[in-house]
Amino acid sequence: MSSIAFVGLGNMGGGMAAVLAGAGREVFAFDLDAAALDRACDAGCLRSRSAAEAAGRADVVITMLPAGQHVRAVYEEAVLPNAKAGALLIDCSTIDVESARAVAEKARQAGFRAADAPVSGGVAAAKAGSLAFMVGCPEPEFPEIEAVLQPMAKAVFRAGEAGAGQAAKICNNLLLGVSMIGVCEALALAERLGLEPERFFEIASNASGQCWSLTSYCPWPGPVAAAPSNRGYEGGFATAMMLKDLKLAQTAAAAAGASTPLAAQAEALYALFDRLGYGEKDFSALIQLLRGRLEELG
């Protein structure tokens, strides 16, 4: 059973590392935030004093970091100079495709196997071990990568070669961000037209408007018990994180010469909501902006 270095113990990484430890893996954890590191150790991880120390102790190195520049820096300064010969390197951060490909290429030049494996599912899924992983890697290496990720996953998909995992994540969250706005607009309009939102939910759930943003993550409190809308829009997928992903999508679209007009409008709307001070609220809380009821967010 491989030992694992886990670098980056934030909202997502902390839950993921704890799940690995709970599954019996030897997890060498590190984060710059001492409190986050303490929580990981309380959950069964082993303390490391630096990313370099963690990387040097394990057969597999998993990183979960905020952005491309952080992944590049940690790989160049800590992981590549210190990881064991032949180690498997898996980056689960959500970053730009160019950075993912550059990091993978440097890792391979240094003699390591590398993969980008961003996740979908949010904080609750990270803690429950029910994330979906989108992996970019050479096909022969996928079975080993899948085995490492399995304790944290409900599904692990190989998207293609290096960078393909990030491409899949960016496109998926573009679709999610746009569809959630559509659901929020429809529910807000239903209310204004005198149609009970709960009744509209029942109808649309069984009609052509059915989608994940409605039936699994409904932004209107009540119909979906597990949705963040039933706990004050806390503990889900933060608006600031959705905004980050839409910015990545726009950057990728510009580089590829692709037209994404709805994503551009969605980015602007989530950016407004973030600037109003609701960046930490679940992205489905946008419905309160569209209803003109921001006071309900506290």
Backbone as CSV, one residue per row, in Angstrom:
resi,resn,N_x,N_y,N_z,CA_x,CA_y,CA_z,C_x,C_y,C_z
1,MET,0.850,-1.186,0.000,0.000,0.000,0.000,0.886,1.237,0.000
2,SER,0.760,2.101,-1.006,1.650,3.240,-1.175,1.494,4.256,-0.058
3,SER,2.611,4.864,0.328,2.567,6.017,1.224,2.338,7.256,0.376
4,ILE,1.655,8.241,0.960,1.206,9.408,0.195,1.615,10.687,0.904
5,ALA,2.236,11.600,0.159,2.445,12.958,0.642,1.268,13.791,0.166
6,PHE,0.662,14.562,1.056,-0.475,15.402,0.677,-0.134,16.836,1.034
7,VAL,0.008,17.676,0.023,0.411,19.071,0.205,-0.751,19.970,-0.193
8,GLY,-1.264,20.714,0.780,-2.410,21.587,0.547,-3.634,21.053,1.242
9,LEU,-3.935,21.571,2.442,-4.970,21.000,3.306,-6.101,21.984,3.566
10,GLY,-6.497,22.703,2.529,-7.592,23.657,2.657,-8.944,22.971,2.731
11,ASN,-9.991,23.681,2.326,-11.342,23.142,2.435,-11.492,21.799,1.739
12,MET,-10.872,21.654,0.573,-10.947,20.398,-0.172,-9.854,19.426,0.255
13,GLY,-8.625,19.882,0.257,-7.502,19.005,0.555,-7.548,18.400,1.936
14,GLY,-8.028,19.167,2.914,-8.111,18.636,4.273,-9.023,17.436,4.361
15,GLY,-10.180,17.529,3.733,-11.101,16.398,3.725,-10.560,15.211,2.968
16,MET,-9.904,15.472,1.851,-9.353,14.394,1.027,-8.249,13.646,1.767
17,ALA,-7.346,14.388,2.405,-6.262,13.748,3.151,-6.813,12.912,4.303
18,ALA,-7.842,13.433,4.977,-8.450,12.695,6.084,-9.079,11.393,5.603
19,VAL,-9.716,11.430,4.427,-10.322,10.217,3.869,-9.247,9.176,3.561
20,LEU,-8.132,9.607,2.988,-7.039,8.680,2.691,-6.501,8.041,3.969
21,ALA,-6.318,8.868,5.006,-5.834,8.333,6.278,-6.840,7.355,6.869
22,GLY,-8.121,7.694,6.753,-9.159,6.819,7.265,-9.248,5.505,6.520
23,ALA,-8.763,5.498,5.274,-8.760,4.271,4.472,-7.524,3.431,4.721
24,GLY,-6.695,3.848,5.691,-5.525,3.068,6.061,-4.243,3.449,5.352
25,ARG,-4.271,4.528,4.551,-3.054,4.968,3.888,-2.158,5.713,4.872
26,GLU,-0.870,5.617,4.651,0.102,6.408,5.409,0.222,7.748,4.701
27,VAL,-0.274,8.815,5.334,-0.362,10.118,4.686,0.534,11.117,5.402
28,PHE,1.552,11.596,4.688,2.455,12.628,5.199,1.915,13.977,4.739
29,ALA,1.402,14.765,5.674,0.652,15.971,5.328,1.463,17.232,5.586
30,PHE,1.194,18.250,4.740,1.786,19.571,4.986,0.883,20.661,4.438
31,ASP,0.821,21.759,5.204,0.159,22.980,4.762,0.820,24.150,5.476
32,LEU,0.863,25.306,4.821,1.421,26.499,5.454,0.565,26.968,6.627
33,ASP,-0.715,26.616,6.605,-1.641,26.974,7.683,-1.514,25.935,8.799
34,ALA,-0.995,26.359,9.945,-0.762,25.431,11.051,-2.057,24.792,11.540
35,ALA,-3.147,25.550,11.543,-4.425,25.006,12.013,-4.920,23.915,11.077
36,ALA,-4.766,24.124,9.773,-5.175,23.106,8.802,-4.338,21.843,8.971
37,LEU,-3.048,22.008,9.220,-2.176,20.857,9.433,-2.562,20.113,10.711
38,ASP,-2.895,20.858,11.746,-3.328,20.225,12.998,-4.591,19.382,12.783
39,ARG,-5.538,19.919,12.015,-6.786,19.175,11.758,-6.496,17.891,10.997
40,ALA,-5.597,17.968,10.026,-5.250,16.766,9.264,-4.600,15.719,10.159
41,CYS,-3.733,16.158,11.054,-3.073,15.219,11.963,-4.067,14.619,12.947
42,ASP,-5.027,15.418,13.387,-6.077,14.892,14.258,-6.896,13.814,13.546
43,ALA,-6.948,13.896,12.206,-7.709,12.931,11.418,-6.876,11.711,11.023
44,GLY,-5.641,11.655,11.480,-4.830,10.468,11.234,-3.642,10.642,10.317
45,CYS,-3.443,11.856,9.787,-2.275,12.105,8.939,-1.023,12.284,9.798
46,LEU,0.119,12.150,9.164,1.405,12.318,9.833,1.986,13.680,9.472
47,ARG,2.471,14.397,10.466,2.923,15.773,10.285,4.259,15.842,9.544
48,SER,4.339,16.742,8.580,5.597,17.068,7.922,5.890,18.541,8.140
49,ARG,7.177,18.883,8.210,7.561,20.271,8.489,7.605,21.137,7.242
50,SER,7.561,20.519,6.078,7.607,21.259,4.823,7.064,20.393,3.700
51,ALA,6.758,21.028,2.582,6.338,20.271,1.405,7.467,19.377,0.917
52,ALA,8.677,19.873,1.010,9.834,19.086,0.577,9.997,17.827,1.425
53,GLU,9.816,17.969,2.738,9.940,16.814,3.615,8.854,15.790,3.319
54,ALA,7.621,16.262,3.132,6.522,15.345,2.823,6.793,14.599,1.523
55,ALA,7.233,15.320,0.498,7.481,14.700,-0.803,8.582,13.648,-0.734
56,GLY,9.555,13.881,0.110,10.668,12.948,0.211,10.358,11.688,0.984
57,ARG,9.211,11.636,1.653,8.878,10.497,2.505,7.913,9.512,1.849
58,ALA,7.378,9.846,0.665,6.242,9.079,0.138,6.488,8.535,-1.270
59,ASP,5.683,7.548,-1.625,5.716,6.972,-2.972,4.840,7.745,-3.949
60,VAL,3.832,8.431,-3.401,2.903,9.226,-4.206,2.827,10.616,-3.601
61,VAL,2.852,11.638,-4.443,2.707,13.020,-3.972,1.439,13.599,-4.577
62,ILE,0.512,14.026,-3.722,-0.719,14.678,-4.157,-0.675,16.134,-3.722
63,THR,-0.953,17.034,-4.644,-1.024,18.458,-4.319,-2.432,18.964,-4.561
64,MET,-2.887,19.871,-3.687,-4.204,20.492,-3.814,-4.035,21.963,-3.439
65,LEU,-3.746,22.807,-4.435,-3.301,24.175,-4.206,-4.195,25.175,-4.931
66,PRO,-4.106,26.468,-4.570,-5.087,27.435,-5.080,-5.031,27.738,-6.572
67,ALA,-3.826,27.852,-7.154,-3.737,28.320,-8.536,-2.469,27.796,-9.206
68,GLY,-2.382,28.041,-10.511,-1.270,27.517,-11.290,0.084,27.948,-10.791
69,GLN,0.222,29.201,-10.387,1.530,29.665,-9.915,1.969,28.942,-8.648
70,HIS,1.004,28.555,-7.810,1.349,27.832,-6.592,1.798,26.404,-6.927
71,VAL,1.125,25.775,-7.871,1.513,24.418,-8.271,2.904,24.435,-8.890
72,ARG,3.150,25.384,-9.791,4.466,25.483,-10.423,5.562,25.663,-9.371
73,ALA,5.319,26.562,-8.411,6.333,26.854,-7.395,6.599,25.649,-6.502
74,VAL,5.529,24.974,-6.050,5.716,23.828,-5.154,6.425,22.686,-5.875
75,TYR,6.084,22.467,-7.126,6.772,21.424,-7.886,8.250,21.768,-8.070
76,GLU,8.533,22.979,-8.479,9.907,23.357,-8.787,10.783,23.442,-7.542
77,GLU,10.207,23.920,-6.441,11.010,24.178,-5.244,10.999,23.025,-4.250
78,ALA,9.943,22.229,-4.229,9.814,21.205,-3.185,9.675,19.786,-3.709
79,VAL,8.813,19.588,-4.703,8.490,18.222,-5.121,9.573,17.623,-6.008
80,LEU,9.873,18.248,-7.114,10.815,17.653,-8.068,12.220,17.458,-7.490
81,PRO,12.733,18.384,-6.672,14.075,18.160,-6.119,14.128,17.115,-5.001
82,ASN,12.971,16.762,-4.420,12.997,15.943,-3.210,12.218,14.631,-3.285
83,ALA,11.333,14.467,-4.254,10.531,13.247,-4.329,11.406,12.033,-4.601
84,LYS,10.927,10.886,-4.136,11.650,9.635,-4.361,11.742,9.336,-5.854
85,ALA,12.810,8.663,-6.246,12.952,8.261,-7.647,11.757,7.415,-8.072
86,GLY,11.158,7.765,-9.206,10.030,7.006,-9.723,8.703,7.291,-9.059
87,ALA,8.640,8.308,-8.200,7.389,8.617,-7.505,6.293,9.004,-8.498
88,LEU,5.064,8.767,-8.088,3.897,9.167,-8.868,3.420,10.513,-8.337
89,LEU,3.295,11.509,-9.208,2.908,12.863,-8.816,1.523,13.177,-9.383
90,ILE,0.599,13.523,-8.502,-0.784,13.795,-8.915,-1.183,15.174,-8.396
91,ASP,-1.514,16.071,-9.302,-1.992,17.391,-8.891,-3.507,17.442,-9.018
92,CYS,-4.195,17.648,-7.896,-5.655,17.692,-7.876,-6.198,19.119,-7.841
93,SER,-5.326,20.101,-7.940,-5.753,21.491,-7.973,-6.556,21.763,-9.240
94,THR,-7.345,22.831,-9.210,-7.985,23.317,-10.432,-7.182,24.510,-10.921
95,ILE,-6.466,24.342,-12.035,-5.560,25.368,-12.544,-5.715,25.469,-14.060
96,ASP,-4.972,26.395,-14.651,-5.029,26.563,-16.095,-4.361,25.385,-16.804
97,VAL,-4.847,25.090,-17.996,-4.365,23.936,-18.762,-2.875,24.071,-19.067
98,GLU,-2.438,25.273,-19.407,-1.031,25.477,-19.742,-0.119,25.107,-18.576
99,SER,-0.472,25.531,-17.361,0.342,25.197,-16.191,0.350,23.698,-15.946
100,ALA,-0.800,23.051,-16.100,-0.874,21.602,-15.889,0.059,20.876,-16.848
101,ARG,0.047,21.275,-18.104,0.907,20.622,-19.092,2.379,20.910,-18.828
102,ALA,2.684,22.145,-18.416,4.074,22.504,-18.148,4.625,21.731,-16.958
103,VAL,3.832,21.615,-15.900,4.259,20.882,-14.705,4.465,19.406,-15.031
104,ALA,3.539,18.825,-15.787,3.666,17.409,-16.153,4.911,17.165,-16.986
105,GLU,5.210,18.069,-17.906,6.384,17.902,-18.751,7.671,17.994,-17.937
106,LYS,7.741,18.948,-17.015,8.921,19.052,-16.158,9.082,17.814,-15.291
107,ALA,7.978,17.306,-14.787,8.035,16.103,-13.958,8.564,14.918,-14.760
108,ARG,8.086,14.759,-15.962,8.528,13.632,-16.796,9.997,13.787,-17.194
109,GLN,10.416,15.000,-17.464,11.823,15.230,-17.772,12.721,14.874,-16.588
110,ALA,12.174,15.011,-15.374,12.928,14.681,-14.162,12.796,13.206,-13.786
111,GLY,12.082,12.424,-14.595,11.986,10.988,-14.363,10.800,10.531,-13.552
112,PHE,9.806,11.405,-13.374,8.619,11.055,-12.588,7.419,10.805,-13.504
113,ARG,6.455,10.037,-13.003,5.147,9.919,-13.638,4.253,11.000,-13.045
114,ALA,3.469,11.654,-13.908,2.687,12.796,-13.429,1.305,12.810,-14.049
115,ALA,0.345,13.358,-13.300,-1.030,13.454,-13.782,-1.687,14.692,-13.206
116,ASP,-2.565,15.306,-13.979,-3.473,16.313,-13.431,-4.794,15.610,-13.172
117,ALA,-5.370,15.846,-11.999,-6.593,15.130,-11.605,-7.497,16.032,-10.776
118,PRO,-8.010,17.110,-11.382,-8.930,17.982,-10.638,-10.213,17.241,-10.278
119,VAL,-10.953,17.818,-9.343,-12.103,17.123,-8.775,-13.383,17.921,-8.936
120,SER,-14.499,17.211,-8.857,-15.821,17.820,-8.827,-16.592,17.207,-7.671
121,GLY,-17.370,18.042,-6.986,-18.190,17.515,-5.895,-18.264,18.411,-4.681
122,GLY,-17.287,19.298,-4.497,-17.356,20.229,-3.383,-16.875,19.659,-2.061
123,VAL,-16.964,20.502,-1.032,-16.411,20.185,0.283,-17.065,18.949,0.898
124,ALA,-18.387,18.846,0.787,-19.082,17.710,1.381,-18.609,16.401,0.764
125,ALA,-18.430,16.383,-0.555,-17.960,15.169,-1.229,-16.518,14.861,-0.881
126,ALA,-15.710,15.901,-0.672,-14.317,15.683,-0.259,-14.267,14.970,1.086
127,LYS,-15.116,15.389,2.000,-15.144,14.773,3.325,-15.751,13.374,3.299
128,ALA,-16.653,13.143,2.353,-17.347,11.856,2.283,-16.624,10.833,1.409
129,GLY,-15.580,11.270,0.698,-14.897,10.351,-0.209,-15.723,10.030,-1.438
130,SER,-16.482,11.013,-1.929,-17.358,10.771,-3.075,-17.139,11.792,-4.185
131,LEU,-15.893,12.164,-4.413,-15.550,13.108,-5.470,-15.521,12.425,-6.833
132,ALA,-15.656,13.220,-7.879,-15.400,12.756,-9.238,-14.060,13.342,-9.678
133,PHE,-13.168,12.478,-10.134,-11.838,12.912,-10.587,-11.774,12.859,-12.099
134,MET,-11.185,13.885,-12.698,-10.966,13.966,-14.142,-9.460,13.968,-14.377
135,VAL,-8.938,12.915,-14.953,-7.496,12.676,-14.971,-6.904,12.885,-16.357
136,GLY,-5.791,13.620,-16.384,-5.000,13.742,-17.592,-3.682,13.014,-17.400
137,CYS,-3.454,11.940,-18.161,-2.257,11.118,-17.986,-2.110,10.168,-19.163
138,PRO,-0.909,9.587,-19.358,-0.776,8.519,-20.356,-1.663,7.334,-19.976
139,GLU,-2.271,6.725,-20.943,-3.228,5.650,-20.677,-2.646,4.493,-19.864
140,PRO,-1.401,4.046,-20.113,-0.871,2.920,-19.327,-0.735,3.219,-17.832
141,GLU,-0.647,4.497,-17.468,-0.459,4.859,-16.062,-1.787,5.028,-15.320
142,PHE,-2.887,5.052,-16.044,-4.172,5.355,-15.413,-4.586,4.356,-14.339
143,PRO,-4.428,3.032,-14.527,-4.887,2.108,-13.483,-4.252,2.369,-12.121
144,GLU,-2.955,2.683,-12.093,-2.306,2.963,-10.814,-2.828,4.258,-10.209
145,ILE,-3.030,5.266,-11.041,-3.561,6.547,-10.563,-4.971,6.358,-10.014
146,GLU,-5.776,5.604,-10.733,-7.141,5.332,-10.287,-7.148,4.633,-8.930
147,ALA,-6.230,3.702,-8.725,-6.161,2.978,-7.446,-5.813,3.923,-6.299
148,VAL,-4.923,4.880,-6.554,-4.557,5.856,-5.512,-5.751,6.739,-5.159
149,LEU,-6.499,7.168,-6.158,-7.599,8.108,-5.947,-8.874,7.444,-5.440
150,GLN,-9.003,6.143,-5.607,-10.252,5.446,-5.358,-10.863,5.691,-3.978
151,PRO,-10.081,5.707,-2.886,-10.717,5.938,-1.582,-11.431,7.282,-1.473
152,MET,-11.054,8.250,-2.303,-11.643,9.591,-2.247,-12.751,9.779,-3.267
153,ALA,-13.057,8.753,-4.047,-13.843,8.951,-5.264,-15.139,8.155,-5.319
154,LYS,-16.126,8.733,-5.989,-17.269,7.959,-6.467,-17.051,7.582,-7.924
155,ALA,-16.179,8.336,-8.614,-15.874,8.040,-10.016,-14.527,8.647,-10.376
156,VAL,-13.755,7.919,-11.183,-12.471,8.405,-11.680,-12.466,8.205,-13.191
157,PHE,-12.322,9.299,-13.938,-12.347,9.244,-15.393,-10.997,9.653,-15.961
158,ARG,-10.536,8.938,-16.969,-9.373,9.414,-17.728,-9.899,10.286,-18.857
159,ALA,-9.523,11.568,-18.834,-10.003,12.507,-19.842,-9.123,12.509,-21.089
160,GLY,-7.850,12.126,-20.912,-6.910,12.158,-22.023,-5.498,12.346,-21.503
161,GLU,-4.645,12.960,-22.319,-3.250,13.162,-21.943,-3.117,14.345,-20.982
162,ALA,-1.883,14.727,-20.675,-1.619,15.801,-19.714,-2.418,17.052,-20.063
163,GLY,-3.064,17.623,-19.063,-3.877,18.816,-19.242,-5.332,18.532,-19.542
164,ALA,-5.647,17.316,-19.963,-7.028,16.990,-20.321,-7.942,16.979,-19.104
165,GLY,-7.407,16.606,-17.950,-8.209,16.649,-16.730,-8.652,18.076,-16.421
166,GLN,-7.720,19.033,-16.544,-8.061,20.429,-16.308,-9.060,20.930,-17.341
167,ALA,-8.889,20.526,-18.598,-9.834,20.932,-19.635,-11.238,20.431,-19.303
168,ALA,-11.342,19.183,-18.856,-12.645,18.618,-18.501,-13.259,19.367,-17.322
169,LYS,-12.452,19.674,-16.310,-12.958,20.379,-15.131,-13.448,21.775,-15.502
170,ILE,-12.663,22.488,-16.303,-13.039,23.841,-16.694,-14.347,23.838,-17.484
171,CYS,-14.461,22.925,-18.439,-15.676,22.862,-19.259,-16.877,22.430,-18.426
172,ASN,-16.677,21.491,-17.515,-17.766,21.041,-16.651,-18.286,22.191,-15.791
173,ASN,-17.371,22.965,-15.208,-17.817,24.030,-14.319,-18.359,25.237,-15.068
174,LEU,-17.917,25.415,-16.313,-18.572,26.408,-17.165,-20.049,26.046,-17.323
175,LEU,-20.302,24.792,-17.650,-21.678,24.315,-17.821,-22.469,24.453,-16.526
176,LEU,-21.856,24.095,-15.407,-22.528,24.185,-14.114,-22.871,25.623,-13.756
177,GLY,-21.902,26.531,-13.934,-22.133,27.925,-13.581,-23.253,28.544,-14.395
178,VAL,-23.276,28.266,-15.698,-24.317,28.807,-16.564,-25.675,28.190,-16.235
179,SER,-25.715,26.884,-16.032,-27.001,26.228,-15.774,-27.597,26.676,-14.449
180,MET,-26.749,26.933,-13.443,-27.280,27.396,-12.165,-27.932,28.766,-12.300
181,ILE,-27.354,29.637,-13.103,-27.974,30.943,-13.315,-29.345,30.768,-13.963
182,GLY,-29.442,29.868,-14.936,-30.733,29.618,-15.570,-31.779,29.128,-14.587
183,VAL,-31.390,28.233,-13.698,-32.315,27.716,-12.687,-32.733,28.833,-11.738
184,CYS,-31.769,29.646,-11.307,-32.087,30.758,-10.399,-33.043,31.750,-11.056
185,GLU,-32.787,32.079,-12.320,-33.671,33.006,-13.031,-35.086,32.436,-13.147
186,ALA,-35.186,31.161,-13.479,-36.507,30.548,-13.658,-37.293,30.529,-12.352
187,LEU,-36.627,30.178,-11.254,-37.315,30.147,-9.963,-37.732,31.546,-9.519
188,ALA,-36.856,32.537,-9.748,-37.191,33.911,-9.375,-38.368,34.429,-10.203
189,LEU,-38.381,34.081,-11.492,-39.491,34.508,-12.351,-40.780,33.798,-11.948
190,ALA,-40.703,32.514,-11.654,-41.890,31.779,-11.220,-42.521,32.448,-10.012
191,GLU,-41.690,32.852,-9.082,-42.192,33.525,-7.879,-42.907,34.814,-8.254
192,ARG,-42.300,35.619,-9.131,-42.891,36.894,-9.524,-44.213,36.707,-10.271
193,LEU,-44.339,35.590,-10.968,-45.555,35.327,-11.731,-46.651,34.671,-10.898
194,GLY,-46.394,34.501,-9.618,-47.394,33.923,-8.732,-47.420,32.414,-8.714
195,LEU,-46.429,31.790,-9.317,-46.328,30.329,-9.307,-45.447,29.918,-8.138
196,GLU,-45.958,29.066,-7.267,-45.168,28.641,-6.121,-43.880,27.958,-6.595
197,PRO,-42.709,28.423,-6.119,-41.452,27.818,-6.572,-41.380,26.317,-6.330
198,GLU,-41.971,25.859,-5.224,-41.973,24.420,-4.959,-42.761,23.656,-6.023
199,ARG,-43.883,24.250,-6.475,-44.677,23.611,-7.517,-43.924,23.650,-8.849
200,PHE,-43.250,24.791,-9.114,-42.450,24.868,-10.344,-41.339,23.823,-10.315
201,PHE,-40.709,23.633,-9.154,-39.672,22.610,-9.028,-40.232,21.238,-9.398
202,GLU,-41.407,20.923,-8.886,-42.028,19.627,-9.167,-42.281,19.446,-10.663
203,ILE,-42.763,20.512,-11.299,-43.075,20.428,-12.729,-41.806,20.336,-13.559
204,ALA,-40.868,21.260,-13.330,-39.643,21.307,-14.143,-38.787,20.062,-13.949
205,SER,-38.844,19.480,-12.756,-38.075,18.262,-12.490,-38.528,17.097,-13.355
206,ASN,-39.750,17.185,-13.851,-40.298,16.121,-14.691,-40.579,16.604,-16.115
207,ALA,-39.947,17.710,-16.474,-40.131,18.275,-17.805,-38.759,18.572,-18.419
208,SER,-38.748,19.273,-19.529,-37.507,19.474,-20.277,-36.522,20.408,-19.584
209,GLY,-36.961,21.112,-18.531,-36.046,21.975,-17.790,-35.224,21.240,-16.744
210,GLN,-35.461,19.934,-16.610,-34.732,19.164,-15.591,-33.228,19.229,-15.834
211,CYS,-32.468,19.483,-14.767,-31.000,19.466,-14.833,-30.462,19.297,-13.418
212,TRP,-29.165,19.006,-13.315,-28.543,18.758,-12.017,-28.691,19.962,-11.087
213,SER,-28.517,21.168,-11.626,-28.602,22.373,-10.791,-29.979,22.528,-10.162
214,LEU,-30.998,21.965,-10.795,-32.347,22.021,-10.240,-32.618,20.862,-9.295
215,THR,-32.421,19.633,-9.767,-32.923,18.485,-9.008,-31.946,17.937,-7.974
216,SER,-30.657,18.253,-8.080,-29.693,17.792,-7.083,-29.165,18.913,-6.203
217,TYR,-29.318,20.185,-6.655,-28.658,21.293,-5.958,-29.562,22.525,-5.960
218,CYS,-30.843,22.286,-5.809,-31.840,23.349,-5.985,-31.516,24.596,-5.151
219,PRO,-31.465,25.778,-5.778,-31.143,26.995,-5.031,-32.293,27.521,-4.179
220,TRP,-33.496,26.989,-4.385,-34.634,27.389,-3.557,-34.715,26.456,-2.349
221,PRO,-34.750,26.996,-1.129,-34.798,26.129,0.062,-36.035,25.234,0.055
222,GLY,-35.832,23.982,0.456,-36.958,23.076,0.612,-36.923,21.830,-0.233
223,PRO,-36.967,21.952,-1.565,-37.157,20.744,-2.386,-36.049,19.713,-2.308
224,VAL,-34.785,20.134,-2.152,-33.664,19.185,-2.098,-32.987,19.336,-0.736
225,ALA,-33.238,18.391,0.133,-32.826,18.517,1.536,-31.324,18.729,1.701
226,ALA,-30.512,18.088,0.862,-29.063,18.152,1.029,-28.439,19.400,0.408
227,ALA,-29.225,20.198,-0.299,-28.680,21.370,-0.991,-28.268,22.463,-0.007
228,PRO,-27.225,23.236,-0.322,-26.796,24.334,0.561,-27.880,25.371,0.814
229,SER,-28.876,25.461,-0.058,-29.966,26.420,0.148,-30.716,26.159,1.447
230,ASN,-30.604,24.934,1.973,-31.294,24.589,3.223,-30.429,24.788,4.457
231,ARG,-29.228,25.304,4.272,-28.367,25.616,5.427,-27.707,26.984,5.246
232,GLY,-28.502,27.931,4.780,-28.022,29.293,4.631,-26.964,29.459,3.564
233,TYR,-26.933,28.557,2.595,-25.955,28.594,1.494,-24.519,28.492,2.004
234,GLU,-24.346,27.735,3.053,-23.009,27.501,3.614,-22.566,26.071,3.295
235,GLY,-21.232,25.878,3.242,-20.668,24.540,3.141,-20.798,23.867,1.801
236,GLY,-20.966,24.634,0.750,-21.067,24.044,-0.581,-19.881,24.424,-1.450
237,PHE,-20.166,24.966,-2.643,-19.135,25.392,-3.586,-19.176,26.914,-3.629
238,ALA,-18.174,27.538,-3.047,-18.189,28.986,-2.852,-18.273,29.740,-4.175
239,THR,-18.985,30.852,-4.142,-19.080,31.727,-5.305,-17.704,32.130,-5.812
240,ALA,-16.781,32.409,-4.898,-15.425,32.798,-5.305,-14.730,31.690,-6.087
241,MET,-15.007,30.442,-5.730,-14.414,29.319,-6.450,-15.047,29.159,-7.835
242,MET,-16.358,29.354,-7.932,-16.997,29.313,-9.248,-16.453,30.435,-10.130
243,LEU,-16.272,31.603,-9.551,-15.724,32.722,-10.312,-14.320,32.395,-10.812
244,LYS,-13.507,31.802,-9.955,-12.162,31.387,-10.368,-12.222,30.447,-11.563
245,ASP,-13.116,29.453,-11.518,-13.207,28.470,-12.593,-13.697,29.101,-13.894
246,LEU,-14.625,30.053,-13.789,-15.102,30.719,-14.992,-14.023,31.613,-15.599
247,LYS,-13.193,32.205,-14.770,-12.055,32.972,-15.286,-11.084,32.053,-16.020
248,LEU,-10.849,30.867,-15.456,-9.996,29.891,-16.144,-10.603,29.493,-17.484
249,ALA,-11.916,29.326,-17.507,-12.593,28.957,-18.751,-12.443,30.055,-19.798
250,GLN,-12.569,31.295,-19.373,-12.439,32.405,-20.314,-11.013,32.531,-20.838
251,THR,-10.048,32.300,-19.959,-8.645,32.329,-20.388,-8.380,31.229,-21.407
252,ALA,-8.887,30.027,-21.111,-8.700,28.899,-22.025,-9.404,29.155,-23.352
253,ALA,-10.598,29.731,-23.297,-11.343,30.011,-24.516,-10.606,31.021,-25.387
254,ALA,-10.046,32.050,-24.762,-9.297,33.054,-25.517,-8.077,32.437,-26.186
255,ALA,-7.379,31.569,-25.449,-6.186,30.924,-26.006,-6.530,29.992,-27.153
256,ALA,-7.710,29.355,-27.075,-8.115,28.392,-28.097,-8.909,29.021,-29.230
257,GLY,-9.229,30.310,-29.098,-10.040,30.964,-30.116,-11.479,30.519,-30.114
258,ALA,-11.979,30.115,-28.945,-13.364,29.635,-28.826,-14.283,30.756,-28.367
259,SER,-15.539,30.693,-28.781,-16.538,31.677,-28.388,-17.366,31.137,-27.234
260,THR,-17.380,31.853,-26.106,-18.142,31.411,-24.927,-18.933,32.598,-24.354
261,PRO,-19.914,33.107,-25.073,-20.631,34.302,-24.620,-21.423,34.105,-23.334
262,LEU,-22.041,32.936,-23.144,-22.784,32.721,-21.899,-21.838,32.630,-20.708
263,ALA,-20.684,32.012,-20.901,-19.704,31.942,-19.820,-19.209,33.333,-19.443
264,ALA,-19.053,34.207,-20.434,-18.624,35.583,-20.150,-19.667,36.313,-19.313
265,GLN,-20.938,36.138,-19.655,-22.000,36.772,-18.876,-22.077,36.174,-17.470
266,ALA,-21.902,34.858,-17.380,-21.926,34.210,-16.064,-20.778,34.714,-15.193
267,GLU,-19.598,34.834,-15.782,-18.456,35.344,-15.020,-18.754,36.739,-14.468
268,ALA,-19.340,37.593,-15.292,-19.655,38.950,-14.846,-20.653,38.946,-13.694
269,LEU,-21.650,38.052,-13.758,-22.672,38.016,-12.719,-22.112,37.485,-11.406
270,TYR,-21.321,36.417,-11.465,-20.709,35.907,-10.237,-19.682,36.900,-9.683
271,ALA,-19.005,37.629,-10.559,-18.055,38.647,-10.098,-18.782,39.751,-9.332
272,LEU,-19.939,40.164,-9.835,-20.743,41.161,-9.121,-21.149,40.638,-7.761
273,PHE,-21.640,39.414,-7.702,-22.069,38.811,-6.434,-20.895,38.720,-5.461
274,ASP,-19.732,38.379,-5.964,-18.530,38.305,-5.136,-18.159,39.685,-4.600
275,ARG,-18.199,40.700,-5.463,-17.834,42.053,-5.032,-18.817,42.608,-4.007
276,LEU,-20.040,42.133,-4.034,-21.030,42.564,-3.048,-20.787,41.945,-1.673
277,GLY,-19.813,41.027,-1.599,-19.442,40.457,-0.308,-19.923,39.049,-0.053
278,TYR,-20.376,38.360,-1.102,-20.938,37.023,-0.922,-20.074,35.923,-1.533
279,GLY,-18.783,36.183,-1.654,-17.878,35.215,-2.261,-17.781,33.898,-1.521
280,GLU,-18.021,33.909,-0.205,-17.920,32.679,0.576,-19.227,31.896,0.610
281,LYS,-20.302,32.499,0.141,-21.579,31.787,0.069,-21.566,30.818,-1.118
282,ASP,-22.334,29.752,-1.000,-22.466,28.822,-2.112,-22.943,29.571,-3.353
283,PHE,-22.474,29.144,-4.516,-22.796,29.869,-5.740,-24.289,29.875,-6.055
284,SER,-25.042,28.921,-5.513,-26.486,28.915,-5.742,-27.201,30.045,-5.000
285,ALA,-26.502,30.696,-4.056,-27.089,31.843,-3.350,-27.342,33.015,-4.283
286,LEU,-26.827,32.936,-5.492,-27.072,33.976,-6.492,-28.567,34.213,-6.704
287,ILE,-29.389,33.229,-6.397,-30.830,33.403,-6.554,-31.348,34.581,-5.743
288,GLN,-30.733,34.862,-4.607,-31.204,35.959,-3.771,-30.881,37.316,-4.391
289,LEU,-29.792,37.386,-5.162,-29.500,38.605,-5.918,-30.564,38.817,-6.990
290,LEU,-30.915,37.753,-7.694,-31.901,37.860,-8.761,-33.302,38.133,-8.220
291,ARG,-33.588,37.677,-7.003,-34.881,37.954,-6.356,-34.927,39.354,-5.756
292,GLY,-33.763,40.011,-5.634,-33.700,41.286,-4.934,-33.853,41.116,-3.439
293,ARG,-33.381,39.966,-2.914,-33.574,39.652,-1.499,-32.221,39.317,-0.827
294,LEU,-31.232,40.135,-1.068,-29.915,39.869,-0.487,-29.946,39.889,1.040
295,GLU,-30.908,40.597,1.603,-30.987,40.639,3.077,-31.213,39.250,3.668
296,GLU,-31.723,38.317,2.888,-31.957,36.973,3.403,-30.651,36.175,3.574
297,LEU,-29.554,36.724,3.022,-28.256,36.069,3.172,-27.531,36.526,4.434
298,GLY,-28.114,37.469,5.166,-27.508,37.923,6.421,-26.427,38.965,6.224
